[in-house]
Amino acid sequence: LLFPGFPMACLTSMIEPLRAANEIIERTAFRWVLLAEQPGRVMSSAEVGFEAGTALADAPPLDLLLLLSGPAARFANERAGNAVLRDLVRHGTALGGISGGVFPLVRAGVMAGRRVSVHWCYEAAFRSEFPDAVASDDVITRDRRRYTASGAAAAFDLSLQLIEERLGPEIAH
């Protein structure tokens, strides 16, 4: 789920290992779709646009939804966006946030009682906005079907973990 100003490196760091795993095994084990609150072009922090062909509310069934954003990102319609995230959780979708994507994830109310990886450059802002949240210094935190990664390198490593779980260590390596 892309928010305007998302870090492009985080997106490519999540997708490329999954794409490579598909190529190595010569079949599709992983699929991804770019979503946004509304379909259309979403500009990254590097001012490179990515086409989100599907609105969050119209998302196909998902195993995992990862939010990518800067820390100030909010849904244009927070009530509706947050409700969609909570509904996805109720129907079994795992959720996560990469880099600043942890901010809208916590704002949605879906991280209560769960640990959250926070990039060091966002730590003060995160603790100020969410004093009751359990922030972790770990670059990747997985807590009961919630996945958070603190930045692009951590996103790459999270993808490798997902590959290892599904396809084994040989493919991940």
C-alpha positions as YAML, in Angstrom:
chain: A
units: angstrom
residues:
- id: 1
  name: LEU
  ca: [0.00, 0.00, 0.00]
- id: 2
  name: LEU
  ca: [1.75, 3.12, -1.26]
- id: 3
  name: PHE
  ca: [1.33, 6.54, 0.29]
- id: 4
  name: PRO
  ca: [2.66, 9.65, -1.48]
- id: 5
  name: GLY
  ca: [6.32, 10.19, -0.59]
- id: 6
  name: PHE
  ca: [7.01, 6.52, 0.20]
- id: 7
  name: PRO
  ca: [10.68, 5.47, 0.06]
- id: 8
  name: MET
  ca: [11.21, 3.86, -3.35]
- id: 9
  name: ALA
  ca: [14.15, 1.77, -2.12]
- id: 10
  name: CYS
  ca: [11.85, 0.04, 0.36]
- id: 11
  name: LEU
  ca: [9.45, -0.99, -2.40]
- id: 12
  name: THR
  ca: [12.14, -2.36, -4.68]
- id: 13
  name: SER
  ca: [13.90, -4.05, -1.75]
- id: 14
  name: MET
  ca: [10.71, -5.98, -0.96]
- id: 15
  name: ILE
  ca: [9.82, -6.93, -4.53]
- id: 16
  name: GLU
  ca: [13.17, -7.83, -6.12]
- id: 17
  name: PRO
  ca: [14.00, -10.81, -3.90]
- id: 18
  name: LEU
  ca: [10.49, -12.20, -4.44]
- id: 19
  name: ARG
  ca: [10.79, -11.73, -8.19]
- id: 20
  name: ALA
  ca: [14.19, -13.43, -8.20]
- id: 21
  name: ALA
  ca: [12.83, -16.35, -6.17]
- id: 22
  name: ASN
  ca: [10.06, -16.83, -8.74]
- id: 23
  name: GLU
  ca: [12.69, -16.80, -11.49]
- id: 24
  name: ILE
  ca: [14.93, -19.29, -9.68]
- id: 25
  name: ILE
  ca: [12.14, -21.83, -9.15]
- id: 26
  name: GLU
  ca: [10.64, -21.15, -12.60]
- id: 27
  name: ARG
  ca: [7.11, -20.66, -11.28]
- id: 28
  name: THR
  ca: [5.12, -18.02, -9.44]
- id: 29
  name: ALA
  ca: [5.39, -18.52, -5.70]
- id: 30
  name: PHE
  ca: [5.01, -14.81, -4.94]
- id: 31
  name: ARG
  ca: [2.73, -12.18, -6.42]
- id: 32
  name: TRP
  ca: [2.38, -8.53, -5.54]
- id: 33
  name: VAL
  ca: [0.03, -5.73, -6.38]
- id: 34
  name: LEU
  ca: [0.57, -2.02, -5.88]
- id: 35
  name: LEU
  ca: [-2.32, -0.47, -3.98]
- id: 36
  name: ALA
  ca: [-3.09, 3.08, -2.94]
- id: 37
  name: GLU
  ca: [-5.99, 4.69, -1.17]
- id: 38
  name: GLN
  ca: [-7.24, 5.52, -4.67]
- id: 39
  name: PRO
  ca: [-5.86, 4.01, -7.89]
- id: 40
  name: GLY
  ca: [-3.42, 6.07, -9.89]
- id: 41
  name: ARG
  ca: [0.13, 7.33, -9.91]
- id: 42
  name: VAL
  ca: [1.83, 7.59, -6.52]
- id: 43
  name: MET
  ca: [5.03, 9.59, -6.32]
- id: 44
  name: SER
  ca: [7.88, 8.19, -4.24]
- id: 45
  name: SER
  ca: [10.18, 10.34, -2.13]
- id: 46
  name: ALA
  ca: [12.61, 10.23, -5.10]
- id: 47
  name: GLU
  ca: [9.87, 11.78, -7.27]
- id: 48
  name: VAL
  ca: [9.57, 8.60, -9.32]
- id: 49
  name: GLY
  ca: [5.95, 7.63, -9.92]
- id: 50
  name: PHE
  ca: [4.50, 4.15, -9.53]
- id: 51
  name: GLU
  ca: [1.11, 3.14, -10.83]
- id: 52
  name: ALA
  ca: [-1.21, 1.74, -8.18]
- id: 53
  name: GLY
  ca: [-3.83, 0.03, -10.29]
- id: 54
  name: THR
  ca: [-6.12, -0.89, -7.41]
- id: 55
  name: ALA
  ca: [-7.69, 1.05, -4.56]
- id: 56
  name: LEU
  ca: [-7.18, -0.32, -1.06]
- id: 57
  name: ALA
  ca: [-10.92, -0.83, -0.64]
- id: 58
  name: ASP
  ca: [-10.98, -2.95, -3.83]
- id: 59
  name: ALA
  ca: [-7.92, -5.05, -3.02]
- id: 60
  name: PRO
  ca: [-8.01, -8.70, -4.03]
- id: 61
  name: PRO
  ca: [-7.59, -11.28, -1.24]
- id: 62
  name: LEU
  ca: [-4.17, -10.71, 0.32]
- id: 63
  name: ASP
  ca: [-1.91, -12.85, 2.47]
- id: 64
  name: LEU
  ca: [0.13, -9.83, 3.56]
- id: 65
  name: LEU
  ca: [-0.38, -6.09, 3.14]
- id: 66
  name: LEU
  ca: [2.65, -3.87, 3.69]
- id: 67
  name: LEU
  ca: [2.32, -0.10, 4.11]
- id: 68
  name: LEU
  ca: [5.08, 2.05, 2.61]
- id: 69
  name: SER
  ca: [5.18, 5.72, 3.51]
- id: 70
  name: GLY
  ca: [6.94, 8.53, 5.23]
- id: 71
  name: PRO
  ca: [6.09, 9.21, 8.88]
- id: 72
  name: ALA
  ca: [3.61, 12.00, 8.15]
- id: 73
  name: ALA
  ca: [1.47, 9.86, 5.83]
- id: 74
  name: ARG
  ca: [-2.22, 9.64, 6.52]
- id: 75
  name: PHE
  ca: [-5.19, 8.39, 4.60]
- id: 76
  name: ALA
  ca: [-7.12, 11.20, 2.92]
- id: 77
  name: ASN
  ca: [-10.17, 9.58, 4.50]
- id: 78
  name: GLU
  ca: [-8.67, 8.22, 7.72]
- id: 79
  name: ARG
  ca: [-11.87, 6.70, 9.00]
- id: 80
  name: ALA
  ca: [-12.44, 4.67, 5.82]
- id: 81
  name: GLY
  ca: [-8.77, 3.73, 5.31]
- id: 82
  name: ASN
  ca: [-8.29, 2.60, 8.88]
- id: 83
  name: ALA
  ca: [-11.54, 0.65, 8.73]
- id: 84
  name: VAL
  ca: [-10.32, -1.24, 5.66]
- id: 85
  name: LEU
  ca: [-7.11, -2.19, 7.47]
- id: 86
  name: ARG
  ca: [-9.03, -3.43, 10.51]
- id: 87
  name: ASP
  ca: [-11.39, -5.37, 8.24]
- id: 88
  name: LEU
  ca: [-8.48, -7.03, 6.45]
- id: 89
  name: VAL
  ca: [-7.08, -8.13, 9.82]
- id: 90
  name: ARG
  ca: [-10.45, -9.59, 10.84]
- id: 91
  name: HIS
  ca: [-10.45, -11.61, 7.62]
- id: 92
  name: GLY
  ca: [-6.97, -13.05, 8.11]
- id: 93
  name: THR
  ca: [-4.66, -10.68, 6.23]
- id: 94
  name: ALA
  ca: [-1.29, -10.16, 7.90]
- id: 95
  name: LEU
  ca: [-0.24, -6.50, 8.03]
- id: 96
  name: GLY
  ca: [3.04, -4.70, 8.16]
- id: 97
  name: GLY
  ca: [4.84, -1.44, 7.71]
- id: 98
  name: ILE
  ca: [8.15, -0.65, 6.10]
- id: 99
  name: SER
  ca: [10.14, 2.41, 7.21]
- id: 100
  name: GLY
  ca: [7.68, 5.27, 7.84]
- id: 101
  name: GLY
  ca: [4.81, 2.89, 7.00]
- id: 102
  name: VAL
  ca: [4.72, 1.95, 10.67]
- id: 103
  name: PHE
  ca: [3.14, 5.36, 11.42]
- id: 104
  name: PRO
  ca: [-0.15, 4.90, 9.51]
- id: 105
  name: LEU
  ca: [-0.16, 1.26, 10.64]
- id: 106
  name: VAL
  ca: [-0.12, 2.27, 14.31]
- id: 107
  name: ARG
  ca: [-2.57, 5.14, 13.65]
- id: 108
  name: ALA
  ca: [-5.02, 2.57, 12.25]
- id: 109
  name: GLY
  ca: [-5.18, 0.87, 15.64]
- id: 110
  name: VAL
  ca: [-4.01, -2.53, 14.39]
- id: 111
  name: MET
  ca: [-0.75, -2.71, 16.36]
- id: 112
  name: ALA
  ca: [-2.03, -2.55, 19.95]
- id: 113
  name: GLY
  ca: [0.16, -4.69, 22.18]
- id: 114
  name: ARG
  ca: [2.56, -5.56, 19.37]
- id: 115
  name: ARG
  ca: [6.21, -4.64, 18.96]
- id: 116
  name: VAL
  ca: [7.13, -2.31, 16.09]
- id: 117
  name: SER
  ca: [10.50, -1.83, 14.37]
- id: 118
  name: VAL
  ca: [11.21, 1.87, 14.02]
- id: 119
  name: HIS
  ca: [13.95, 3.37, 11.86]
- id: 120
  name: TRP
  ca: [16.41, 5.27, 14.03]
- id: 121
  name: CYS
  ca: [15.75, 8.54, 12.18]
- id: 122
  name: TYR
  ca: [12.03, 8.30, 13.07]
- id: 123
  name: GLU
  ca: [12.46, 7.08, 16.64]
- id: 124
  name: ALA
  ca: [11.90, 10.42, 18.44]
- id: 125
  name: ALA
  ca: [8.86, 11.29, 16.31]
- id: 126
  name: PHE
  ca: [7.43, 7.80, 16.80]
- id: 127
  name: ARG
  ca: [7.86, 7.83, 20.57]
- id: 128
  name: SER
  ca: [6.37, 11.34, 20.73]
- id: 129
  name: GLU
  ca: [3.25, 10.41, 18.73]
- id: 130
  name: PHE
  ca: [2.84, 6.91, 20.18]
- id: 131
  name: PRO
  ca: [4.17, 6.95, 23.75]
- id: 132
  name: ASP
  ca: [2.34, 3.69, 24.59]
- id: 133
  name: ALA
  ca: [3.57, 1.76, 21.56]
- id: 134
  name: VAL
  ca: [6.25, -0.87, 21.99]
- id: 135
  name: ALA
  ca: [9.04, 0.40, 19.73]
- id: 136
  name: SER
  ca: [11.88, -1.98, 18.96]
- id: 137
  name: ASP
  ca: [15.47, -1.29, 17.97]
- id: 138
  name: ASP
  ca: [15.42, -4.51, 15.92]
- id: 139
  name: VAL
  ca: [15.47, -3.81, 12.19]
- id: 140
  name: ILE
  ca: [12.78, -6.47, 11.61]
- id: 141
  name: THR
  ca: [10.04, -7.32, 14.06]
- id: 142
  name: ARG
  ca: [7.49, -10.05, 13.52]
- id: 143
  name: ASP
  ca: [4.77, -10.18, 16.15]
- id: 144
  name: ARG
  ca: [1.65, -12.29, 15.67]
- id: 145
  name: ARG
  ca: [1.01, -11.69, 11.96]
- id: 146
  name: ARG
  ca: [2.37, -8.16, 12.06]
- id: 147
  name: TYR
  ca: [5.60, -7.42, 10.20]
- id: 148
  name: THR
  ca: [7.63, -4.24, 10.51]
- id: 149
  name: ALA
  ca: [10.97, -3.40, 8.95]
- id: 150
  name: SER
  ca: [12.91, -0.24, 9.69]
- id: 151
  name: GLY
  ca: [14.16, 0.55, 6.17]
- id: 152
  name: ALA
  ca: [15.20, -0.69, 2.75]
- id: 153
  name: ALA
  ca: [17.92, -3.10, 3.88]
- id: 154
  name: ALA
  ca: [15.57, -4.55, 6.48]
- id: 155
  name: ALA
  ca: [12.84, -4.87, 3.83]
- id: 156
  name: PHE
  ca: [15.24, -6.89, 1.66]
- id: 157
  name: ASP
  ca: [16.02, -9.16, 4.62]
- id: 158
  name: LEU
  ca: [12.32, -9.55, 5.42]
- id: 159
  name: SER
  ca: [11.72, -10.69, 1.84]
- id: 160
  name: LEU
  ca: [14.50, -13.24, 2.23]
- id: 161
  name: GLN
  ca: [12.82, -14.52, 5.41]
- id: 162
  name: LEU
  ca: [9.52, -14.91, 3.55]
- id: 163
  name: ILE
  ca: [11.30, -16.76, 0.75]
- id: 164
  name: GLU
  ca: [13.06, -19.08, 3.17]
- id: 165
  name: GLU
  ca: [9.80, -19.91, 4.94]
- id: 166
  name: ARG
  ca: [7.96, -20.71, 1.73]
- id: 167
  name: LEU
  ca: [10.70, -22.18, -0.46]
- id: 168
  name: GLY
  ca: [13.54, -23.14, 1.87]
- id: 169
  name: PRO
  ca: [17.00, -21.82, 2.69]
- id: 170
  name: GLU
  ca: [18.58, -22.88, -0.60]
- id: 171
  name: ILE
  ca: [16.33, -20.59, -2.63]
- id: 172
  name: ALA
  ca: [16.64, -17.76, -0.11]
- id: 173
  name: HIS
  ca: [20.42, -18.05, -0.28]
...
